[in-house]
């Protein structure tokens, strides 16, 4: 796995129930721990409700990080609005990353195909939407962790092909 030293990560959990304190957020802390385990600095970890403005406010606040990972709100339920909140920030979309995450998830759960998560850059900040379930997050991180340092370095102009 490539180096994570010096990379700053922001984690945003999107869940009405977790934001209200009715449900313990497990996916957000899992993401934060996995990135910390490989040497990244977790500079922000928050929980917000399924609300476009609340999500966008946290993405805007987290955009000082090298990477923002969201978890939750990527399905098709009426309150699943994470992709809509994220899309307004993406200056460079990475459809292949989002497709790879879904394709990997489908191997163990056909429902992964309905995920609408996005990936791309806002300036030099990589933003990736992950599903909300713990299993889906674990599977997504199998794909994401090996490629994040390369993506961030390339966007910053520090890594050649």
Secondary structure, DSSP 4 states (H G I P E B T S, - for coil): ----TT-EEEEEEE-HHHHTTSS---HHHHHHHHHHHTT-EEEEEEEE-S-HHHHHHHHHHHTTSSEEEEES--SSSTT--HHHHHHTT-SEE-HHHHHHHHHHHHTT-GGGGG----EEEETTEEEEEE-SSHHHHHHHHHHHHHHHHHHHHHHTT----
